[in-house]
Each structure stands twice: as structure tokens, then as C-alpha cells.
């Protein structure tokens, strides 16, 4: 069994090792201004990576098609976990998204459901065997199946992960051979929905502010209003966005130097070890360091696309496309929100931000990609 690991894409393993080094260094620098509050987050990051590599190689040895056979049962369990976390989990930072585990650890079901959703959609698309998707018999059921976890995550509330579910759906429907007429319908609906949302948000701006403030969800209003109406938003609302851009800009071409950034302090940019870790990259390593990190991401995505292109099994290729879409959006959204191109959400920078659940799920995704690479015998999944 273990001899199969010789066929693993070792350049990707090397990239994961680079991510481990980058993440540990950046988290260490990010927590420095916090004194003892987040002590040893850098060491915990290393520990999570060690566990993550075990997950990668363990998952690589599992035939992914065995999991696909039970994808609907796994999907059901994932939805149950989302219901359970909303009903039973404590409220943290205004959201019920994490289960508290022994040892001070936390588990976020919404992260795991991303890969479950990818597998389930891939299974459904695979039933068409490359034939154009039918609107009522394929697109509608797949969309409905995606909307259930989307709504369950949205009410936690976790807007970031909920949006990722939609991105996964759109990418996989596209690669699953959606007719252009259906694409046009979808684009029309999306554009109309966005226009309606912005219009209604501006018309009922005050009422929305008061309602969310009453329900202690004012940060939702602040993030959306700052992005839609940057000129009208208060300085307090724009605080994180403004200082993030200032910090990244202050790094210039080569940066201020490792551990020498000053604006990453919690008084200026919150959560520099997690959501805002790209600020540390820009401030301390400058444009060249930020570009180098994005180049590594490019090579990382490129290696996965190569594996997908060599798949005999469509379902395996669909899974990799879903994973690539998920990572691409997370990278674009996280970097974009730090430089003012995207609204601020709770989406982390994959493999770099601190977070045990997020990292382990990301490593599980890579293990699944390796499993697809190692198990390419042709036979139909029932």
C-alpha cells in the first residue's frame, strides 16, 4: 500500500513545506505585540502542520471513490453537524460556529462541509458522464443541495464560508458542462440580485443599521457599508480597512524587515495572526515578499490543475476543480479585502493564517487530490 506514495506529487509536498515555514514565521511575528495573550500560536501552527501532513498521506492512501459511494450519507452528517453547532455551541465573537474541544481546541464544522459539498456535487455531476447538464433534473437539485448548508452557515452567522459554498457551486457547474443558455440565466439572476441588494441596502440603510445594532450584529453593517459606501462610512467603520492598506503600503518594495512591522499591532489591525496576516507579509516583506507568496500560490494551483488534467475519472477531476476554486477564491478574497478590492469577511489566507480546523481541512483537501492522483483505475462509481 505505502509504495503508492512514491507517485505522490512531491513538488506539491515541497510547496506545503514552504507554507509551513512561511506560516510559522508570520504567525510568530503577528503575535509579538500581543505579549502573552496568544503565546505559542507559532508552535501550535507547527504542531497542526505535523498533524496535517499525517492527514495528507493518510488520505492519499484511501481510494477517493470509496468515499464518493457514501457521499450522500457524509453530506447528511455534515448538515447535521451544522445544525448541532448552531444549537449547542457557545457564541464566540457573535457567532455560533465552533465546538469547544478538550485542550482548548476548537472545531468548525463549516470548514469540513466545504470538502463534503465538493465531493457530493462531484458525485452528482459524474452521473451525467460529461453530457450537458439539464436544468430541472441536474442544475436545480445541485443548487438546492448547496443552498441547505449555505443557509445553515449563513445564520450562524458566517458569511465568509457561506460565500465559498456558492463559489464552489458555480465553478463546478461550469466545469460540469452547463449550457450557455443556463449560464446566461444564472448571470442575469446574480446581477439582478446584486443590484437589488445594493439598492435596498442604500434605501433602508438606517433601518438595517438599527436592526443589526439591536441584534449585536453591527459588524456586518460596518463591513458592507464600508465597501458599498466608502465615502459615507465613519472612520471607525473603515479603521481595519484603512490601516491594512497603510500597513501594506508602508512596506514599500522590500518591507520593513522581519519582526519589525509596527502597524500590525492589535490597536491598528485586528487579528493579524489570522484573517489579516497578509498585512504582516506586506508590511515586513514588501511588494517583493507579497509577490513571492502569490507566486508560490500560483505554482500550488498549477500543480493541482496538472493532476486534474491527467484524470481518467471525471469525478476526480470535478473534485479537484472544486478544491482549486475554493482556494483561489479564499486567496483572492483575503488579499483583496486587505488592499480594499473586496469587502472584509472572516475568510483566512489558506495555509498561512493561524487556525487548526482550517489548516487540517486544507491538508485533507490536498490528501484527497493525492488520492485522486494515485487511484486512477477506470471503473464506474455506483
C-alpha positions in Angstrom: 0.0 0.0 0.0 2.7 2.5 1.0 4.6 2.1 -2.2 1.8 4.1 -3.9 3.1 7.2 -2.1 6.1 7.2 -4.4 3.7 8.5 -7.1 2.6 11.5 -5.0 3.3 14.9 -6.5 6.4 15.7 -4.5 6.7 19.3 -5.8 3.4 20.0 -4.1 4.7 18.4 -0.8 7.6 20.8 -1.1 5.2 23.7 -1.5 3.4 22.6 1.6 6.7 22.6 3.5 7.3 26.2 2.3 3.8 27.2 3.5 4.7 25.7 6.9 7.8 27.8 7.1 6.0 30.9 6.0 3.0 30.4 8.3 5.1 29.7 11.4 7.3 32.8 10.8 4.4 35.1 10.0 2.3 33.9 13.0 5.3 34.4 15.3 5.7 38.0 14.1 2.0 38.7 14.2 1.6 37.6 17.9 4.7 39.5 19.1 2.8 42.7 20.0 0.2 40.7 22.0 2.6 39.9 24.8 1.2 36.7 26.4 -2.4 36.6 25.2 -1.6 34.4 22.1 1.6 32.8 23.4 2.8 29.7 21.4 0.5 30.2 18.5 3.6 29.7 16.3 4.4 26.4 17.9 0.8 25.4 17.6 0.9 26.1 13.9 3.9 23.8 13.6 2.0 21.1 15.5 -1.0 21.5 13.3 1.2 21.1 10.2 2.7 17.9 11.6 -0.8 16.6 12.1 -1.7 17.9 8.7 1.0 16.0 6.9 -0.2 12.8 8.6 -3.7 13.6 7.3 -2.4 14.3 3.8 -0.5 11.0 3.4 -3.2 9.0 5.2 -5.9 10.4 3.0 -3.8 9.8 -0.1 -3.9 6.0 0.6 -7.7 6.0 0.8 -9.4 5.4 -2.5 -11.5 8.5 -3.0 -14.1 6.6 -5.0 -15.0 4.7 -1.8 -15.9 8.0 -0.2 -17.9 9.0 -3.2 -20.1 6.0 -2.8 -21.2 7.2 0.6 -21.2 10.9 -0.4 -24.9 11.4 0.4 -24.5 9.9 3.9 -21.5 12.1 4.5 -23.4 15.1 3.2 -26.2 14.4 5.7 -23.8 14.1 8.6 -22.3 17.4 7.6 -25.6 19.2 7.6 -26.4 17.6 11.0 -23.1 19.0 12.3 -24.1 22.5 11.1 -27.4 22.3 12.9 -25.8 21.0 16.0 -23.2 23.7 16.2 -25.9 26.4 15.8 -28.0 24.9 18.6 -25.3 23.6 21.0 -22.1 25.6 20.5 -21.2 28.7 22.6 -21.3 32.1 21.0 -17.8 33.3 20.1 -17.3 36.8 18.5 -21.0 37.0 17.8 -21.3 33.6 16.0 -22.1 30.0 16.9 -19.6 28.4 14.6 -17.2 26.4 16.8 -17.4 23.4 19.0 -15.2 23.6 22.1 -12.8 20.6 22.3 -10.6 19.4 25.2 -7.3 21.1 25.4 -8.6 24.5 24.4 -9.1 23.4 20.8 -12.0 24.3 18.6 -13.7 22.6 15.6 -15.6 24.5 12.9 -18.0 22.2 11.0 -18.4 24.8 8.2 -14.8 24.2 7.2 -15.3 20.4 6.9 -18.6 20.9 5.0 -16.7 22.6 2.2 -14.9 19.5 1.1 -18.1 17.4 1.8 -20.0 19.7 -0.6 -17.3 19.4 -3.2 -17.5 15.6 -3.1 -21.3 15.5 -3.2 -21.5 17.9 -6.2 -18.8 15.9 -8.0 -20.7 12.7 -7.5 -23.9 14.3 -8.9 -22.1 15.8 -11.9 -20.4 12.5 -12.6 -23.7 10.8 -13.2 -24.0 12.8 -16.4 -20.7 11.4 -17.7 -19.8 14.7 -19.4 -23.2 15.2 -21.1 -24.7 18.8 -20.9 -26.5 19.4 -17.6 -30.3 19.5 -17.6 -31.8 22.5 -15.8 -34.6 20.8 -13.8 -33.0 17.4 -13.3 -29.4 18.5 -12.6 -28.8 22.2 -12.0 -31.9 22.7 -9.8 -31.2 19.7 -7.5 -27.5 20.5 -7.2 -28.2 24.1 -6.4 -30.9 23.2 -3.8 -28.5 20.7 -2.2 -25.9 23.5 -1.9 -28.3 26.1 -0.5 -29.1 24.0 2.5 -25.6 24.2 4.1 -25.3 27.7 2.7 -28.3 28.8 4.8 -27.2 26.9 7.8 -23.8 28.6 7.8 -25.3 32.0 7.0 -27.5 32.0 10.1 -24.5 31.2 12.4 -23.6 33.9 11.1 -20.5 33.0 8.9 -20.8 35.0 5.7 -17.3 34.1 4.5 -17.7 30.3 4.4 -21.3 30.7 3.1 -20.0 32.6 0.1 -17.4 29.9 -0.5 -20.1 27.4 -0.9 -21.6 29.4 -3.7 -18.3 29.8 -5.4 -17.8 26.1 -5.3 -21.2 25.5 -6.8 -20.7 28.0 -9.7 -17.2 26.6 -10.5 -18.3 23.0 -10.5 -21.5 23.7 -12.5 -19.4 25.4 -15.1 -16.9 22.6 -15.5 -19.7 20.1 -15.4 -20.8 21.2 -18.8 -23.6 23.7 -18.2 -25.3 25.0 -21.3 -24.6 28.6 -22.2 -28.3 29.5 -22.0 -28.3 28.3 -18.4 -25.1 30.3 -17.7 -26.9 33.4 -19.1 -29.9 32.8 -16.9 -27.6 32.4 -13.9 -25.6 35.6 -14.6 -28.8 37.5 -15.0 -30.1 36.3 -11.7 -26.8 37.0 -9.9 -26.5 40.5 -11.4 -30.2 41.3 -10.6 -29.7 40.1 -7.1 -26.6 42.2 -6.5 -28.3 45.3 -7.9 -31.3 44.7 -5.7 -29.2 44.1 -2.7 -27.2 47.3 -3.1 -30.3 49.3 -3.9 -32.2 48.0 -0.9 -29.2 48.4 1.4 -28.9 52.1 0.5 -32.6 52.8 0.6 -33.1 51.1 4.0 -29.6 52.0 5.3 -30.7 53.5 8.6 -33.2 50.7 9.4 -30.6 48.0 8.6 -28.1 49.7 10.9 -30.6 49.9 13.8 -31.8 46.3 13.3 -28.3 44.8 13.3 -27.2 47.0 16.2 -30.2 45.8 18.2 -29.2 42.2 17.5 -25.5 42.8 18.2 -24.5 42.2 14.5 -23.4 45.7 13.8 -20.1 44.4 12.3 -22.0 43.0 9.4 -23.4 46.5 8.6 -20.0 48.2 9.1 -18.2 45.8 6.7 -20.9 46.0 3.9 -21.4 49.8 4.3 -17.6 50.4 4.2 -17.4 48.6 0.9 -20.5 49.9 -0.8 -20.4 53.5 0.6 -16.7 54.1 1.5 -17.2 57.9 1.3 -20.1 57.8 3.8 -18.7 55.3 6.2 -17.3 56.6 9.5 -13.6 56.4 10.3 -14.3 53.8 13.0 -16.1 51.6 10.4 -13.1 52.0 8.0 -10.5 51.5 10.7 -9.4 48.0 9.8 -9.5 48.6 6.0 -7.6 51.9 6.2 -4.8 50.7 8.5 -4.5 47.4 6.5 -3.8 49.5 3.3 -1.5 51.8 5.2 0.5 48.9 6.7 0.9 47.1 3.3 1.8 50.4 1.6 4.4 51.3 4.2 6.3 48.1 3.3 7.2 49.6 0.0 9.3 47.4 -2.3 11.3 45.3 0.2 9.4 45.8 3.5 10.4 47.0 7.0 12.1 43.7 7.8 11.0 40.5 9.7 9.5 41.2 13.1 9.9 45.0 12.6 6.4 45.9 11.4 4.6 48.3 13.7 1.2 48.8 12.2 0.3 45.1 12.6 -0.3 45.9 16.3 -3.8 45.0 17.5 -4.6 48.7 18.1 -4.4 49.2 14.3 -5.2 45.9 12.5 -7.2 43.2 14.4 -6.4 39.5 14.1 -3.0 40.0 12.3 -2.2 36.3 13.0 -5.5 35.1 11.3 -7.7 37.0 8.9 -5.3 39.9 8.5 -2.0 38.0 8.2 -1.4 39.4 4.7 -0.8 42.7 6.4 2.2 41.2 8.1 3.5 40.0 4.7 3.1 43.4 3.0 4.5 45.4 5.9 7.5 43.3 6.7 8.4 41.8 3.3 7.0 44.5 1.0 5.9 44.1 -2.6 8.6 41.6 -3.4 7.7 39.3 -0.5 4.0 39.6 -1.2 4.6 38.7 -4.9 6.8 35.8 -3.9 4.0 34.4 -1.8 1.5 34.8 -4.6 3.9 33.1 -7.0 4.1 30.1 -4.6 0.3 30.0 -4.6 0.3 30.1 -8.4 2.6 27.1 -8.6 0.5 25.3 -6.0 -2.7 25.8 -8.0 -0.9 24.9 -11.2 0.2 21.5 -9.8 -3.4 20.7 -8.9 -4.6 21.6 -12.4 -2.0 19.3 -13.9 -3.3 16.4 -11.8 -6.9 17.2 -12.8 -5.8 17.2 -16.5 -4.4 13.7 -16.2 -7.5 12.2 -14.5 -9.3 9.4 -16.3 -12.2 9.7 -13.9 -14.4 12.7 -14.3 -15.5 12.7 -10.7 -11.9 13.0 -9.6 -11.3 16.0 -12.0 -14.5 17.6 -10.7 -13.3 17.3 -7.1 -10.0 19.0 -7.9 -11.8 21.8 -9.8 -13.9 22.4 -6.7 -10.9 22.5 -4.4 -9.0 24.8 -6.8 -12.0 27.2 -6.9 -12.2 27.2 -3.1 -8.5 28.0 -2.7 -8.5 30.6 -5.5 -11.5 32.5 -4.0 -10.1 32.4 -0.5 -6.7 33.8 -1.7 -8.3 36.5 -3.8 -10.8 37.5 -1.1 -8.3 37.6 1.7 -5.7 39.6 -0.2 -8.4 41.7 -1.9 -10.0 42.7 1.4 -6.6 43.8 2.8 -6.0 46.1 -0.2 -9.5 47.5 -0.5 -10.7 45.5 -3.5 -13.1 43.2 -1.6 -15.4 43.6 1.4 -13.9 42.4 4.7 -15.0 39.0 5.7 -13.7 36.3 8.1 -12.0 34.3 5.3 -8.5 33.3 6.2 -5.4 33.0 3.9 -5.1 29.3 3.1 -2.1 27.5 4.7 -0.8 30.8 6.1 -3.3 32.1 8.6 -3.4 30.6 12.1 -6.3 28.2 12.6 -6.3 24.5 13.4 -9.5 23.5 11.8 -8.9 25.5 8.6 -5.4 24.1 8.2 -6.3 20.5 8.8 -9.2 20.7 6.3 -7.0 22.3 3.7 -4.5 19.5 4.2 -7.3 17.0 3.9 -8.2 18.5 0.6 -4.6 18.1 -0.6 -4.7 14.5 0.6 -7.9 14.0 -1.5 -6.1 15.4 -4.5 -3.2 12.9 -4.0 -5.8 10.1 -3.6 -7.2 11.1 -7.0 -3.7 11.1 -8.4 -2.9 7.7 -7.0 -6.2 5.9 -7.8 -6.9 6.3 -11.5 -8.1 2.9 -12.5 -11.2 3.1 -14.6 -14.4 1.9 -13.1 -17.8 3.5 -12.5 -18.9 4.6 -9.1 -22.3 3.3 -8.3 
